[in-house]
Amino acid sequence: MISQQAILQEIEKQLQHAKAGNVTASLTAIKALCDVVLQQPDLATPTSQSVAQPSIIPQSTPTAEEDGANGDSLFDF
């Protein structure tokens, strides 16, 4: 199995070749190297990130209803 670090080093080399002017061939090589990494199940599996659930805080005081002002609507002025 090819190490992920070795593939990343080769991608960096190909990137330097692309910057030097051989863009099409270098990008094709980079794409192939990326495909190799993505096909290796132990290297391609991203670490799971926990997503914070938004907390719902109940409104402690009821909304004041004074002659059409301060209602729940954005348009109540």
Distance bins in CASP14 RR format, pairs under 12 A and 6 or more apart:
PFRMAT RR
TARGET T0000
AUTHOR 0000-0000-0000
RMODE 2
METHOD distances of the structure
MODEL  1
1 7 0 0 0 0 0 1 0 0 0 0 0
1 36 0 0 0 0 0 1 0 0 0 0 0
1 37 0 0 0 0 0 1 0 0 0 0 0
1 39 0 0 0 0 0 1 0 0 0 0 0
1 40 1 0 0 1 0 0 0 0 0 0 0
1 41 0 0 0 0 0 1 0 0 0 0 0
1 42 0 0 0 0 1 0 0 0 0 0 0
1 43 0 0 0 0 1 0 0 0 0 0 0
2 8 0 0 0 0 0 1 0 0 0 0 0
2 9 0 0 0 0 0 1 0 0 0 0 0
2 10 0 0 0 0 1 0 0 0 0 0 0
2 11 0 0 0 0 0 1 0 0 0 0 0
2 33 0 0 0 0 1 0 0 0 0 0 0
2 36 1 0 0 1 0 0 0 0 0 0 0
2 37 0 0 0 0 1 0 0 0 0 0 0
2 39 0 0 0 0 0 1 0 0 0 0 0
2 40 1 0 0 1 0 0 0 0 0 0 0
2 42 0 0 0 0 0 1 0 0 0 0 0
2 43 0 0 0 0 1 0 0 0 0 0 0
3 9 0 0 0 0 1 0 0 0 0 0 0
3 10 0 0 0 0 0 1 0 0 0 0 0
3 36 0 0 0 0 0 1 0 0 0 0 0
3 37 0 0 0 0 0 1 0 0 0 0 0
3 40 0 0 0 0 1 0 0 0 0 0 0
3 42 0 0 0 0 0 1 0 0 0 0 0
3 43 0 0 0 0 1 0 0 0 0 0 0
4 10 0 0 0 0 0 1 0 0 0 0 0
4 11 0 0 0 0 0 1 0 0 0 0 0
4 33 0 0 0 0 0 1 0 0 0 0 0
4 34 0 0 0 0 0 1 0 0 0 0 0
4 36 0 0 0 0 1 0 0 0 0 0 0
4 37 1 0 0 1 0 0 0 0 0 0 0
4 38 0 0 0 0 0 1 0 0 0 0 0
4 40 0 0 0 0 1 0 0 0 0 0 0
4 42 0 0 0 0 1 0 0 0 0 0 0
4 43 1 0 1 0 0 0 0 0 0 0 0
4 44 0 0 0 0 1 0 0 0 0 0 0
4 45 0 0 0 0 0 1 0 0 0 0 0
5 11 0 0 0 0 0 1 0 0 0 0 0
5 12 0 0 0 0 0 1 0 0 0 0 0
5 37 0 0 0 0 0 1 0 0 0 0 0
5 43 0 0 0 0 0 1 0 0 0 0 0
6 12 0 0 0 0 0 1 0 0 0 0 0
6 13 0 0 0 0 0 1 0 0 0 0 0
6 33 0 0 0 0 1 0 0 0 0 0 0
6 36 0 0 0 0 0 1 0 0 0 0 0
6 37 0 0 0 0 0 1 0 0 0 0 0
6 43 0 0 0 0 0 1 0 0 0 0 0
7 13 0 0 0 0 0 1 0 0 0 0 0
7 14 0 0 0 0 0 1 0 0 0 0 0
7 29 0 0 0 0 0 1 0 0 0 0 0
7 30 0 0 0 0 0 1 0 0 0 0 0
7 32 0 0 0 0 0 1 0 0 0 0 0
7 33 1 0 1 0 0 0 0 0 0 0 0
7 34 0 0 0 0 1 0 0 0 0 0 0
7 35 0 0 0 0 0 1 0 0 0 0 0
7 36 1 0 0 1 0 0 0 0 0 0 0
7 37 1 0 1 0 0 0 0 0 0 0 0
7 38 0 0 0 0 0 1 0 0 0 0 0
7 39 0 0 0 0 0 1 0 0 0 0 0
7 40 0 0 0 0 1 0 0 0 0 0 0
7 43 0 0 0 0 1 0 0 0 0 0 0
7 44 0 0 0 0 0 1 0 0 0 0 0
8 14 0 0 0 0 0 1 0 0 0 0 0
8 15 0 0 0 0 0 1 0 0 0 0 0
8 30 0 0 0 0 0 1 0 0 0 0 0
8 33 0 0 0 0 1 0 0 0 0 0 0
8 34 0 0 0 0 0 1 0 0 0 0 0
8 36 0 0 0 0 0 1 0 0 0 0 0
8 37 0 0 0 0 1 0 0 0 0 0 0
8 43 0 0 0 0 0 1 0 0 0 0 0
9 15 0 0 0 0 0 1 0 0 0 0 0
9 16 0 0 0 0 0 1 0 0 0 0 0
9 33 0 0 0 0 0 1 0 0 0 0 0
10 16 0 0 0 0 0 1 0 0 0 0 0
10 17 0 0 0 0 0 1 0 0 0 0 0
10 26 0 0 0 0 0 1 0 0 0 0 0
10 29 1 0 0 1 0 0 0 0 0 0 0
10 30 0 0 0 0 1 0 0 0 0 0 0
10 32 0 0 0 0 1 0 0 0 0 0 0
10 33 1 0 1 0 0 0 0 0 0 0 0
10 34 0 0 0 0 0 1 0 0 0 0 0
10 36 0 0 0 0 1 0 0 0 0 0 0
10 37 0 0 0 0 0 1 0 0 0 0 0
11 17 0 0 0 0 0 1 0 0 0 0 0
11 18 0 0 0 0 0 1 0 0 0 0 0
11 26 0 0 0 0 1 0 0 0 0 0 0
11 27 0 0 0 0 0 1 0 0 0 0 0
11 29 0 0 0 0 1 0 0 0 0 0 0
11 30 1 0 1 0 0 0 0 0 0 0 0
11 31 0 0 0 0 1 0 0 0 0 0 0
11 32 0 0 0 0 0 1 0 0 0 0 0
11 33 1 0 1 0 0 0 0 0 0 0 0
11 34 1 0 0 1 0 0 0 0 0 0 0
11 35 0 0 0 0 0 1 0 0 0 0 0
11 36 0 0 0 0 0 1 0 0 0 0 0
11 37 0 0 0 0 1 0 0 0 0 0 0
12 18 0 0 0 0 0 1 0 0 0 0 0
12 19 0 0 0 0 0 1 0 0 0 0 0
12 26 0 0 0 0 0 1 0 0 0 0 0
12 29 0 0 0 0 0 1 0 0 0 0 0
12 30 0 0 0 0 1 0 0 0 0 0 0
12 33 0 0 0 0 0 1 0 0 0 0 0
13 19 0 0 0 0 0 1 0 0 0 0 0
13 20 0 0 0 0 0 1 0 0 0 0 0
13 22 0 0 0 0 0 1 0 0 0 0 0
13 26 0 0 0 0 1 0 0 0 0 0 0
13 29 0 0 0 0 1 0 0 0 0 0 0
13 30 0 0 0 0 1 0 0 0 0 0 0
13 33 0 0 0 0 1 0 0 0 0 0 0
14 20 0 0 0 0 0 1 0 0 0 0 0
14 21 0 0 0 0 0 1 0 0 0 0 0
14 22 0 0 0 0 1 0 0 0 0 0 0
14 23 0 0 0 0 0 1 0 0 0 0 0
14 24 0 0 0 0 0 1 0 0 0 0 0
14 25 0 0 0 0 1 0 0 0 0 0 0
14 26 1 0 1 0 0 0 0 0 0 0 0
14 27 1 0 0 1 0 0 0 0 0 0 0
14 28 0 0 0 0 1 0 0 0 0 0 0
14 29 1 0 1 0 0 0 0 0 0 0 0
14 30 1 0 1 0 0 0 0 0 0 0 0
14 31 0 0 0 0 1 0 0 0 0 0 0
14 32 0 0 0 0 1 0 0 0 0 0 0
14 33 1 0 0 1 0 0 0 0 0 0 0
14 34 0 0 0 0 0 1 0 0 0 0 0
15 21 0 0 0 0 0 1 0 0 0 0 0
15 22 0 0 0 0 0 1 0 0 0 0 0
15 23 0 0 0 0 0 1 0 0 0 0 0
15 26 1 0 0 1 0 0 0 0 0 0 0
15 27 0 0 0 0 1 0 0 0 0 0 0
15 29 0 0 0 0 1 0 0 0 0 0 0
15 30 1 0 0 1 0 0 0 0 0 0 0
15 33 0 0 0 0 0 1 0 0 0 0 0
15 34 0 0 0 0 0 1 0 0 0 0 0
16 22 0 0 0 0 1 0 0 0 0 0 0
16 23 0 0 0 0 0 1 0 0 0 0 0
16 26 0 0 0 0 1 0 0 0 0 0 0
16 29 0 0 0 0 0 1 0 0 0 0 0
16 30 0 0 0 0 0 1 0 0 0 0 0
17 23 0 0 0 0 1 0 0 0 0 0 0
17 24 0 0 0 0 0 1 0 0 0 0 0
17 25 1 0 0 1 0 0 0 0 0 0 0
17 26 1 0 1 0 0 0 0 0 0 0 0
17 27 0 0 0 0 1 0 0 0 0 0 0
17 28 0 0 0 0 0 1 0 0 0 0 0
17 29 0 0 0 0 1 0 0 0 0 0 0
17 30 0 0 0 0 1 0 0 0 0 0 0
18 24 0 0 0 0 1 0 0 0 0 0 0
18 25 0 0 0 0 1 0 0 0 0 0 0
18 26 1 1 0 0 0 0 0 0 0 0 0
18 27 1 0 0 1 0 0 0 0 0 0 0
18 28 0 0 0 0 1 0 0 0 0 0 0
18 29 0 0 0 0 1 0 0 0 0 0 0
18 30 1 0 0 1 0 0 0 0 0 0 0
18 31 0 0 0 0 0 1 0 0 0 0 0
19 26 0 0 0 0 1 0 0 0 0 0 0
19 27 0 0 0 0 0 1 0 0 0 0 0
19 30 0 0 0 0 0 1 0 0 0 0 0
20 26 0 0 0 0 1 0 0 0 0 0 0
21 27 0 0 0 0 0 1 0 0 0 0 0
22 28 0 0 0 0 0 1 0 0 0 0 0
22 29 0 0 0 0 1 0 0 0 0 0 0
22 30 0 0 0 0 0 1 0 0 0 0 0
23 29 0 0 0 0 0 1 0 0 0 0 0
23 30 0 0 0 0 0 1 0 0 0 0 0
24 30 0 0 0 0 0 1 0 0 0 0 0
24 31 0 0 0 0 0 1 0 0 0 0 0
25 31 0 0 0 0 0 1 0 0 0 0 0
25 32 0 0 0 0 0 1 0 0 0 0 0
26 32 0 0 0 0 0 1 0 0 0 0 0
26 33 0 0 0 0 0 1 0 0 0 0 0
27 33 0 0 0 0 0 1 0 0 0 0 0
27 34 0 0 0 0 0 1 0 0 0 0 0
28 34 0 0 0 0 0 1 0 0 0 0 0
28 35 0 0 0 0 0 1 0 0 0 0 0
29 35 0 0 0 0 0 1 0 0 0 0 0
29 36 0 0 0 0 0 1 0 0 0 0 0
30 36 0 0 0 0 0 1 0 0 0 0 0
30 37 0 0 0 0 0 1 0 0 0 0 0
31 37 0 0 0 0 0 1 0 0 0 0 0
31 38 0 0 0 0 0 1 0 0 0 0 0
32 38 0 0 0 0 0 1 0 0 0 0 0
32 39 0 0 0 0 0 1 0 0 0 0 0
33 39 0 0 0 0 0 1 0 0 0 0 0
33 40 0 0 0 0 0 1 0 0 0 0 0
33 43 0 0 0 0 0 1 0 0 0 0 0
34 40 0 0 0 0 0 1 0 0 0 0 0
34 43 0 0 0 0 0 1 0 0 0 0 0
34 44 0 0 0 0 0 1 0 0 0 0 0
35 44 0 0 0 0 0 1 0 0 0 0 0
36 43 0 0 0 0 1 0 0 0 0 0 0
36 44 0 0 0 0 1 0 0 0 0 0 0
37 43 1 0 1 0 0 0 0 0 0 0 0
37 44 1 0 0 1 0 0 0 0 0 0 0
37 45 0 0 0 0 0 1 0 0 0 0 0
37 46 0 0 0 0 0 1 0 0 0 0 0
38 44 1 0 1 0 0 0 0 0 0 0 0
38 45 0 0 0 0 0 1 0 0 0 0 0
38 46 0 0 0 0 0 1 0 0 0 0 0
39 45 0 0 0 0 0 1 0 0 0 0 0
59 71 0 0 0 0 0 1 0 0 0 0 0
59 72 0 0 0 0 1 0 0 0 0 0 0
61 70 0 0 0 0 0 1 0 0 0 0 0
62 70 0 0 0 0 0 1 0 0 0 0 0
62 71 0 0 0 0 0 1 0 0 0 0 0
62 72 0 0 0 0 0 1 0 0 0 0 0
63 69 0 0 0 0 0 1 0 0 0 0 0
63 70 1 0 0 1 0 0 0 0 0 0 0
63 71 1 0 1 0 0 0 0 0 0 0 0
63 72 1 0 1 0 0 0 0 0 0 0 0
63 73 0 0 0 0 1 0 0 0 0 0 0
63 76 0 0 0 0 1 0 0 0 0 0 0
64 70 1 0 1 0 0 0 0 0 0 0 0
64 71 1 0 0 1 0 0 0 0 0 0 0
64 72 0 0 0 0 0 1 0 0 0 0 0
64 76 0 0 0 0 0 1 0 0 0 0 0
65 71 1 0 0 1 0 0 0 0 0 0 0
65 72 0 0 0 0 1 0 0 0 0 0 0
65 73 0 0 0 0 0 1 0 0 0 0 0
65 76 0 0 0 0 1 0 0 0 0 0 0
66 76 0 0 0 0 1 0 0 0 0 0 0
66 77 0 0 0 0 0 1 0 0 0 0 0
67 76 0 0 0 0 0 1 0 0 0 0 0
67 77 0 0 0 0 0 1 0 0 0 0 0
68 75 0 0 0 0 0 1 0 0 0 0 0
68 76 1 0 1 0 0 0 0 0 0 0 0
68 77 0 0 0 0 1 0 0 0 0 0 0
69 75 0 0 0 0 0 1 0 0 0 0 0
69 76 1 0 0 1 0 0 0 0 0 0 0
69 77 1 0 0 1 0 0 0 0 0 0 0
70 76 1 0 0 1 0 0 0 0 0 0 0
70 77 0 0 0 0 1 0 0 0 0 0 0
71 77 0 0 0 0 1 0 0 0 0 0 0
END
